[in-house]
Amino acid sequence: MNRRLAVILGIRPDVIRASVLLQMLHESPDCNLHFVWTGQHYSDNLKDVFFRELQVRRPDTELNVGGDTDAALVASVIAKLSPVLADLNPAAAVFLGDTNTVMGCVAAAQLNIPVVHIEGCMRSYDWRMPEEKYRTVTDHLSDIIYAYFDEYKQQGIREGLNPDNIVVVGNLIVDVLERYYFARKDYYDQLADDRFFASREIQRGKYFVMTAHRRENVQSAEPLTAIMNLAGHAPLPVYFLAGYRTQRSLREMNIALPANVILVDPVGYDEILALIVNSCGVLTDSGTIVEETCVLGIPSVQMRKSTERPQVYDARSSVKFDPAEPERYPFADIYRKLDTLRGGEWRHALGDGKSSERIAQDLLRRLAENDFSRHRPETYHLPIGRSYQADGV
């Protein structure tokens, strides 16, 4: 019986979301887990520090993919992952999220290895985003899809995905915060001491945190300028955790930092959480961070035209700002709305902290029962093309 499971990840949000699940699978005697890291994120502050702080075992295989464009990077992922999967011959290949790394599902599909997609059926319906294309491709190549919410499952069904292949589990980020923040709150209280803030030239409770990384926001001057203008109108300092691509765009486009913005390199997970929970709010285009702030009780500005995570709006934890149309969102209104959210309480419906357990149990059951190959026309409840198994002449 094949009990080998290949889990393929490549960026720091992947490590965050999968951390609890990876520990569960590693600890199970019924799973031979092989952890593959593509290397899409490769520096210490984007990779290794997250392994250390989230207590994730080092990858069994690192692909060290590379490329100057999305096309080159995806090609590298597929080319380097294919021989690894061919050699491993796992019962299934598990992918998470919506980045260049998930396009490795093409390599698995070419080898007829069942594909599992965690975080499936999410849709922003913003076709400018490469992530939207990757989500769609991966879902339609997947044999098993773990979706966070039933509304996501319904989105997938409307696209023609087999409903029997989609398992609703809740959002993994709740599990992670339950284990690494709420269960260790004393640690974060000690970490965020007076020296922590003094060394960063900010004051506890008197600053905003900002991140910006999405292509549609940082690869064109207009939206990136709008984001910096939004930060510049903040009534307090803005501590900007800027990715390297964003920093490069600011330099190449000659976009000046506002006087109240403190730009720093990316930091580890412990530091991110300490900064968030002691801030007045977060300005971000990160899907993970708007969910984290929703769970942590910190208001956020979601700097996006559209989102695959509307639940944060349902919870009234987040305010919208579209960098492509800044004139529709006066800066004063944004910060006034944040003020109304700050210090309030809201209930999120993101999950109950047991999503990782549900996925682990389902994966282990499928390993035991060899129940992964579900991408077969005969399993579909929806109509299929009439050419299927048609008689010849």
N, C-alpha and C positions, 0 to 999 in steps of 0.2 A: 504494500500500500504506500502510495506516494504522499508523504506528510510534509513535503518541502514547500515553503511559501516564500516567494520573493517579494520584498517590499521595496519599492523604488521611490526615493525622495531626492530633493535637490536644492531646496531653499529653506531659509530659517523658519518661515511660517509653517512649513511642512513638519519640521522637527517639533515645534511647539504643539501643534494639533495632534500629532501622532505619538507624542512622548508616553502617555499613559498606556495607549494601545500596544506600543512596542514592548514596554515592560511586561505587560500581561502575556504577550505571545512568547517573549524570551523565557518567561518563567514556566510556560506550559510544557510538560513532557510529551504532549501530543502534537507538538508543532516543531518542525525543523526550520527555524526562521533564518533566512539569508537577507541581510540588510544591504541594499545597494544605494550608494550616494553618487549622484551624477556629477556633482561638482559645479552645478550652476552657480551656487554661492560657495566660495572657496577660502575667503580670508578668515582669520581667527575670530574677528568680531561679527562675522556673519554666519559662522558655522561652528567652530570648535567650542566657543564659549557656551553655546546653546546645548551642545552635547554634555558639557560638564555640569552646567547649572540645572539642567532638566534630568540629569542622571540617565542619559541615553547611552547605551553601549556604542562603541565605535563601529562604523560600517564594516561589513565583511569585505566589501568590494567598493573601491572608489574609481569612477570612470574618468575623472579629470577632463570632462568635455570642454570644448571651447569654440569660439566663433565670434566674429564681429557683428553679425546680424542674426536676427531670429532664425532665418533660413539655415544659416551655417550652424547655429547652435542646435537646432532641432535635428539637422542631419547628423551632427556629431553624436547626439543622444541615441538616435536610432542605430547608427553604425556601431557604436561602442557597446550598447546594451545587447544587441542581437547575439553576438557570440557568447556573452555571459549567460543569457537565458538558455541558449542552445545547450550549453555545457551543464547548467543546473537542472534543466528540465523540471521546473517546479509544477506543482499541481495548479498553481495560479500565480499571476503577477499582479501585485496590488499597487495602485497609484493613488495619489491624493492631490486634490486641488485642480489648478488651471494654468500652470506655467509651461514653459518649454519642456520641462521634464516629463509631464504627462504624455507628451507626444511619443514617448518611448512605448506607449501602448501599441503603436504600429508594429514595432519589432516583435512584441508578444503575439499580436494577431497574425503576423506573417508566419510565425512558428506554430500556429494553432494552440498556443498556450492561453487558457482562459484569462480574461482581463477583469479585474475588480477595480471599481472606481469609488473611492471615498470622497464625499462632498459632491455628489453627482446631482444633476438636474437643476443646478442653480442657473438662473438666467437674469442678466441685466437688460437684455435686448438692445444693447449698444454695440452694434457690429463694428464700430471702430476699434474695439478692444481685441487684441489677440487672445486674451483670456477667454472671451466669449466664444471665439472659434474653437479654441482648444477644449473647452468644456463640452461643446456640442459634438466634436469629433470623438472624444474619449467616451462619452456616454453611448454613442451609437456603435462603438466597437466593443463595449463592455458586456460581459456575461452576467455580472452581478454589480448592482449600483447601490451604495449606501447613501441615502438622501437624508438631510437633516429634518425636513418637515414634510407633512403630507401635501402642502401646497406645491412643494418642489416636485414631489412624485406626480402630481396632476399635470405640472408643466411638461414633464417627460412623456407622460402618456399622450398628451396632445400632440407631441412630436412623432408619435408612433412607436415609442419604446414599449417593450413588453412589460405590463404592470407586474407580472410575476417575478421579474428580475430586480425590482426596485424594493429595497427594504428601508423603512423609515426608522431612524435611530436617535434623532436629536443631535444637538451641536456639540462637538468634541471640546470646544473651548471652555465650556462650563466645567467639564471634568478636570481640565488642566488647572484652572483657577482654584477649584476646590482643593486640589492636592498641593499646588505649589504656592498659592497665596493665602487663602483663608485658613488652611491648616498650619501655616507657618507665619501668621501675621506678626507675631512677636519678633521674628527675624527681620522682617521688613521695617518694623518700628525702630529697631536698633540700627539697621543699615542707614536709614534716612535720619541721621543725627545732624547736629548743627554744622559739623565739618563737611558733611555731604553737600549741603546747600552752599556753604561759603566757598567751597572749592569750585563750584559751578557758577558762582556770581549770581545766584538767584536766592529768593527768600521763600521759605515754606508757605504754600498756599497763595503766593503772589506772583504766579507766572503761568503761562500756557505752554504745553508741549505741542510740537508740530512735526509731522512727517509728510513727505510727498515723494512719490516714486513712479506713479503710473505714466506710461508712455504718452497718453493723450494729454497729460498735464505738464510733463517736463521736457518733452521734445519739441515744443513749439513755444515761441516767445510770448505770445498773447496769454495763454492760460497760466504759464509760469509767472509772468508779470502780475497777473491778477491775484495769484496766490500770495506773492510777496507783498502786494498792496494790502491784502486782507490782513496779513501778519503785521504789517506796518501800522495799521489802524487799531491794533489791539491796545487796550488801556494798560497793559502790563507787559513785562518782558516775555518774549517768545523763545523757548529753548528748542531749537530746530535740529532734530536728529536726521541729518541729510545723508542719503545714500550717495555713493560715489558717482553714479550717473547724473544725479540731480546736481551735485556740486560741479561736475563738468559742464552741464548745460548752463548753469548760472555764469560760469566763467566765459564760455564760448559766446553766449548771447549778451554779455556785458550787462547783466541785470544786477543792480546794486542791492546789497542787503540793507533793509531799514535799520535805523539806529537801535531799535529795541529788540532786534533779532540776534540771538547767540547761536551761531552755526557750529555744530560738532559732528564728528564721525558717528556712525552707528555704534550702539552699545549692546551689552548683553541683556538677557531677559530679566535678571534680578533688578538691574538698574532701570530698565524700561518701566517695570511695574512700580518701583519706588518713585520714579518721576511722575507717573500717571496719577497714582493715588494721592499725591501731595500737591497736585496742580489745581488750578481753577477750571481747567477744561483742556480738551485736545483738539487740534486742527489736523485733519488727516484725510488721505485718500485710501488708506489701508482698510481692507475688509476685515482683517483680523482685529485691528485695534478698535474699530467702532463696536465690535462685539464685546471685546474685553472691557471697554469703558462702560458699556451697557450693564454688564454683570457687576463691575466694580462700583457703580454708582457715580461715575464721573461723566459730566455732559461732554458731547463732542460736536464738532462741525464736520460733516461729511462732504469733502470737496470733490463732488462728482456730479456729472449730468444725470446718471442713472445708476442704480445699485442692484445687485443680486441679493442684498441683505435688507429688505424693507422692514424687517422685524424691529430694527432699532428705531424706526419712525413710529411703528405701532406702540412701542414702549415709551415713546416721547422722551428718549434719551439723547436724540441727535437732531441737529439743525442742518438743513441743506444749504450748500453754496456751490453753484456751478461755475467753475473757472472759465468756461467757454462763453458765458453770458453774465459777467459780473454786474452789469448794470441792473439786472433784475433782483439783485440781492444786496441792498445797501449795507455797507459795513456796520454802520451804527445799529441797524436792525438785527444783524447777526449776533453782535455782542449783547444786545438787550435781551434777545431770546435766550442766549446762554445764561444770562443772569437769572432769568425766571426758572431755569432748570437746576441751577447750582444749589446744592444743599437740600434739594427735594428728594423724594423717594419714588421710585417707580418699580414696577414688577416686570421682569422680562419673561419671555416665553421661549427662551433659547434651548433649554434642556434641563434635565434633573440631575446631571452629574454622573449618569450611568451609560452614556453613549458608547464610550470605549469598551465597556464590559459587554454591551449588546453586540458590537461588531466582533469582538474577540470570540465570544461564545458562538456566534453564527459562523465565523471562519473555521473554528475548530470542529463544529458539527459538519461543515461541508468537507473538511479534510477527511474526517472519519467516514463519511458517506460517499465520497467522490462526487460531490454535488456542485460542481462549478460550471460545467459546460451547458449553459442555459441559452446561449445565443443560437438557438436552432429554430428554424421556421415552424416545426411541428409543435413547439411549445407556445406559440403566439395565440392569444385570444382575438387579436385584431386581424382583419382580413389581410392576406398576403397576395403577392402578384400571382396571376393565373398561370404563369409559366412554370411555377414550382412543380417539379416532378411530372411535367406534362408528358403525355405519350407522344412518341415520334410518329412520323409517317411511314 
